[in-house]
Amino acid sequence: MKRIIVGITGASGSAYFLRVMEALSRQELEIHLIASEQGRKVLAYETGAVLEEKARLWGGGRAAIVLEDNENMFSPVASGSFRCDAMVILPCSMSTVAEIACGITKTLLTRAADVMIKERRRLVLVPRETPLSTVHLRRMAELSELGVTILPAMPGFYGHPQTLDEIVGFVAGKVLDSLEIENDCYQRWEGNHEK
Ligand SMILES: Cc1cc2nc3c(=O)[nH]c(=O)nc-3n(C[C@H](O)[C@H](O)[C@H](O)COP(=O)(O)O)c2cc1C
């Protein structure tokens, strides 16, 4: 069974996290969930969702869900010997981007991301901030040079979305594509031959 680590931090856009988790929980996967303290707070503030309750709900799907303690450095995901196919952090705050880029690993979330980089495994970050400072851009460029996928929460509008759900689905679908997970979260561009 494929193993995926999904992290959530205190950037805006927790709806993207919920949408990706809904899709992942329907697949045969082992999912390790890690939330920063601020990630839980912003999730509750923006969506009213409580992570424990959501994790219980997702656990009723096909996926096996493990809700990790961000303070527990004894978790298997803190080690490179734990085989893991991919990790995504969404939304990813600029603070967490900077910590990962600088190799600061004082939490399970940043340690797990650091392990993905050292083991040269797939790591996808979904940053959300605007405007971006030179500090933000430099840290993201450093991570990109290390092979990390920087997938900003930037929905496209060429599919003529009519609802917020479609806009969220666009970013969620792009995230799932980059994790190589089949999904129908968004309408794929099929060209426009009339031009
Ligand atoms: C409602 C709210 C929205 C926020 N949105 C963002 C954001 O979009 N991007 C960001 O980098 N930080 C944002 N922040 C600030 C982060 O939560 C803050 O930097 C925090 O220290 C991040 O910690 P974490 O990375 O451990 O979750 C927001 C804070 C709040 C309260």
PDBQT file of the ligand as one rigid body, heavy atoms in Angstrom, charges set to zero:
ROOT
HETATM    1  C1  LIG A 201      -6.320  33.550   9.828  1.00  0.00    +0.000 C 
HETATM    2  C2  LIG A 201      -4.845  33.479   9.527  1.00  0.00    +0.000 A 
HETATM    3  C3  LIG A 201      -4.428  33.348   8.229  1.00  0.00    +0.000 A 
HETATM    4  C4  LIG A 201      -3.072  33.268   7.918  1.00  0.00    +0.000 A 
HETATM    5  N1  LIG A 201      -2.714  33.130   6.620  1.00  0.00    +0.000 NA
HETATM    6  C5  LIG A 201      -1.414  32.970   6.301  1.00  0.00    +0.000 A 
HETATM    7  C6  LIG A 201      -1.035  32.720   4.951  1.00  0.00    +0.000 A 
HETATM    8  O1  LIG A 201      -1.864  32.683   4.047  1.00  0.00    +0.000 OA
HETATM    9  N2  LIG A 201       0.280  32.499   4.700  1.00  0.00    +0.000 N 
HETATM   10  C7  LIG A 201       1.226  32.494   5.691  1.00  0.00    +0.000 A 
HETATM   11  O2  LIG A 201       2.398  32.263   5.386  1.00  0.00    +0.000 OA
HETATM   12  N3  LIG A 201       0.894  32.745   6.983  1.00  0.00    +0.000 NA
HETATM   13  C8  LIG A 201      -0.394  32.971   7.317  1.00  0.00    +0.000 A 
HETATM   14  N4  LIG A 201      -0.748  33.186   8.622  1.00  0.00    +0.000 N 
HETATM   15  C9  LIG A 201       0.308  33.303   9.638  1.00  0.00    +0.000 C 
HETATM   16  C10 LIG A 201       0.767  31.933  10.149  1.00  0.00    +0.000 C 
HETATM   17  O3  LIG A 201      -0.317  31.269  10.781  1.00  0.00    +0.000 OA
HETATM   18  C11 LIG A 201       1.939  32.103  11.120  1.00  0.00    +0.000 C 
HETATM   19  O4  LIG A 201       3.078  32.559  10.430  1.00  0.00    +0.000 OA
HETATM   20  C12 LIG A 201       2.289  30.856  11.893  1.00  0.00    +0.000 C 
HETATM   21  O5  LIG A 201       3.394  31.101  12.732  1.00  0.00    +0.000 OA
HETATM   22  C13 LIG A 201       2.593  29.684  10.996  1.00  0.00    +0.000 C 
HETATM   23  O6  LIG A 201       2.949  28.590  11.808  1.00  0.00    +0.000 OA
HETATM   24  P1  LIG A 201       3.052  27.112  11.246  1.00  0.00    +0.000 P 
HETATM   25  O7  LIG A 201       3.840  27.175   9.976  1.00  0.00    +0.000 OA
HETATM   26  O8  LIG A 201       3.753  26.368  12.322  1.00  0.00    +0.000 OA
HETATM   27  O9  LIG A 201       1.669  26.625  11.060  1.00  0.00    +0.000 OA
HETATM   28  C14 LIG A 201      -2.111  33.323   8.951  1.00  0.00    +0.000 A 
HETATM   29  C15 LIG A 201      -2.530  33.471  10.279  1.00  0.00    +0.000 A 
HETATM   30  C16 LIG A 201      -3.880  33.539  10.550  1.00  0.00    +0.000 A 
HETATM   31  C17 LIG A 201      -4.318  33.703  11.992  1.00  0.00    +0.000 C 
ENDROOT
TORSDOF 0
